[in-house]
Amino acid sequence: MLRVSKILNADVVYPKGNFLNFWERVLFTIWTIKFYLTSNYDIYHSNSFSTSMFLPLVKLRGRKAIMTLHGEGKDLIGGGMLNTLKISKLLAWLVLNIWPFDLKFSAAKYKDFATVGNGVDVGEFDKVKEIKHKEFRIFWIGRRYDQIKGVKYLEEAVKGLDVDLDIGENIYGEEKIKRFKAADLFVLPSLSEGLPLVLLEAMAAKLPIITTDVGDCRKIVEAARCGIVVKSAKNLRPAIIKMMRSENIKKMGERGYEYVRKNYTWDKVANIYHSYYRRFNS
């Protein structure tokens, strides 16, 4: 039986913490190196740019190394991790072009990488009924402490508007879905993304979208015709006002739902990964 470790995603989970904290980063690095040197798997599949940096260690042990790059982003390569640490672009170039991976995947389009999207369990969203309020509600979810996520620009954009801004942090499962379902609009003000899972989740919740032009966000939103793409987080306010006045907002949400249901289920993602894993076990 082929044993596969998906770092931070499956049967190995690093304790949650504030990853932008310096000492958390140090502990995370030590834990990752120890895991790569002492654990016993046939394939090591990293879904984090930070853990991918150490994957050559498993190659030295004669194991297979796979990388999935989620935080490539349109303007800031490596996303929040590299930009916050101020690591030089040389390291990013080494990881993406020189490091000895057996397979390289990218959720967002990236050169020399096989493309595999993120996924969402649409059925779980269908189980929860819409929870509407009198006020126009905007929902955001993510790491508020991470400046790359651009929350401050969203907060500035809604000042003086008759809206309820719901900021979600550390919420999961049904509670998270309920927060999506209680909103009228989802706004993604990020400065860098790959193919953000929260974008697909918002579409599964039938929410219209406003997103910055980062990663694959434009491609998804324009293909689904489910929202507005702005050039930068500083251009959010006019788009929000336009959405508040739009009579087409419900149709946008429905179109996004249909698009994600047809193209971005976890079954599709799992089948792509499985087809590649089989090559190592044949």
N, C-alpha and C positions, 0 to 999 in steps of 0.2 A: 504494500500500500504506500503510495506516494505521500510524504508528509510535507505540508507547506505551511510556513509561518508568514502571516500577513501582519507586519509590525503595526501596532496601535489599532488594528482593525478586527482581528479575530481572536485567537486563543491566547495572545500575549498582549496585555494592556498595561501601559505605564501609568502609575498613579496620577490622577488629574491634579493640575496645579497651574499657577500663572506662568506660562511658558516665556513671558517677556521678562520675568525676574531672572537676574543674572545667576543666582545660586541654583534656581530650578533648571536652568540651562546646563550648568555644570553637572548636576546630578543626572539629568537626562542623558548627557553625553557618556558619562561613566556607565550608566545602566545599559545603554545601547551597545557600547563596545564589549562589555562583559557578556551580553546576550549573544552577540555575533560570534564570540570566541568560545563559548561553552555550551550552547544549546545544540540539539541534535535534530536537524531537519534536512531534507533533500533540497528544498527550494526556499530561499528567503526573498520575500516579496515586500518591498518597502513602499508604502503609500504616503510617505513624508519625505520632502526634500532633505530635511535635516538628518534622518536616519539613512538616506541613500548615500550620504557622504562617506559612511563607514562600510558600505557593502563590499568593497574590495577585500575586507577581512575574511569574508566567507569564501571568496574565490581562492584565497590562499589555502583554505581548508578543503578545496576541491568540490565545493558545493555550487549550486546554481544561484545566480543573483538576478532579480527582476526589479525594475523600478517603475512606479507609476507617478508621473508628475502632475499634480493637481494645481499647484500654485504658480504656474508659468507666467500667466498674466500678459496683457497686451503691451504695457509700457515698462513694467518693473519686473525684470526676470528674477524668478525665485520668490516673488511675492514678499509678504511681511517678514518672513524669517531672515532673508538676506539683507533687506533694506534696514531692518531694525538693528541687526548686528553690525551693519556697515562693513560686511565682508566684501572684499574686492570682487569684481566681475571675473577675475582670473579663476577663482575657485568655482564659480558657477559654470564657466566654460569647461573646466576640467571634468566636473561631474557629468555634464550633459554630453560631452564629446569624446572624452578620453577614458573615463572610468570603465572597467571591463564588465559590462552588464551582458547577460545572456539575452534578455529581452527588455525593451523600453516601451512603456505605454504613456500616453498623455490624454487626459480628459479633454483638454483644449488642444487644438491643432498645434503641432510642433514638429519641426523638421526631423526626419529620421526616426520618429517615434510612431509606433502603431497606435491608432486612435481607438480608445474605448471610453464611452461616456460615463458619467455618473448615473445613478438610478434612484428611483423613488417608488415606494409601495403605495400605489394609487388606491388600492383596495382599503388600506387603513384610513385614508383620508375620506373615502366614501362612507365609512361607518359613522362619521361624526357629522351631525347636522350643523347648518350655518347658525351662528350666534350673532345676531345683528344688534346694534345699538343706535340710539337716536343721532348721535354725533358721527361725523365722518371720521373713521378710524384708520390710521396708517400703522402698519406693523413692520418692525425690523427685528432680526434675531442674529446673534453672533457674539463675538468677543469684543465687548465694549472697550476694554482696556487697550486693544490693538488699534493704533492710529491708522493702519492701512485700511481698516474697515470703514473709515470716513463718517462715523456716527455724528461727530460734531457738525459736519456740514448739513446733515439732515435736520439736526436740532435747530440750527440757524435758519434753515429754509422754511420751517413751519412757524416761526415766531410771528405772532399777530394774526395767524390764520385760525379759522374756526374748525380746528381738527383736534383729535385725540391721538397723540403719538404713543404707541405701545412699544416699549423697548424690552425685548426678550433676551434673558441671559440664563444659562444653565437650566433650561427647561427641555424635557424630553417626552417621548411617547405621546399618549393621548392629550396631556396638558399642552404640549407644543402644538398639536393639531388644532385643539380648541382655540388657541390664540390666533392661529392662521385664519380659522373659520369665523372669528369674531371681527375680522378686519374688512375694510372696503378696498384697500390698496396696499401693495407691498413695494417698498422702496429699498433698492440696493445701492448705497452711495460709495461703494468701495473704490479705492485707488488702484487696486490690483486684485485680479482673480484668475482662475483658470476656467473651469466650468463649475460654478458654485452650486452645491447641493440645495441650498436654501432657495435658489431661483426655481429649481424644479419642484420643490415642495410647495412654494407659493402657487405655482401653476396647477399642481395637483389639488390645491385648495380652491381653485377657480378664482384666484385673485388676479386683477390686472397688474402690470408691472411697470415701475420706473426704475431704470438701471443706468449706471454710468457705462461708458464704452470701454470695458475692460474684458480681457480674456475672450471667451466665446459668448458673452452675454448678448452682444448685438446680433450675432448669427441666430441664436435661439429665439430671441424676442421678435425679430423681424420675420423669421420663418413662420412663427406661430401667429403673428399679427396680434400680439396680446399686450402691447404696451408702448412705452416711449423710451428711447435711448438718448441720453444727454451726453455731451462731449466731456463734461467733467462734473464733479460733485458740486461745484459752485454754480451750476446751472439748474439745480433741482427745483427751485421755487416756482418758476413759470410752468414747468411740467406738472407739478402738483396742483397748481391752480387750474390748469387745463383739464386734468383728470377729474377734479371736483365738479367741474361744470359740464363734463361730457355726458351725453345721453347714451353713449356706446360702451360704457364701462363694463356692464354685465356681459356683453357679447365678447369683449376682449378676454374676460376671465374664462368664458366657455371655450373660446378658441385655444387658449393656453392649456386648458385641461385636456382637450382632445389631442393636442400635439404631444404633450408629455406622456399621455396614456399609450399612444401609438409608438413612440420613439425612445422613451427613457425609463423603462421598467427595469427592476433589478434582474429579472429573468434574462433580458437581453444582455446586460452587462456580464452576468455570471456565465452565460454561454460563450461569450467571447474569450473570457479568461480560461474557461475550461478547455476550449479548443486548443489553446496554446500550451496549457499544462500537459495535455495528452502527448505532446511531442516529446516531453522528457520521460514519459513512462512507456513509450512504445518500443 
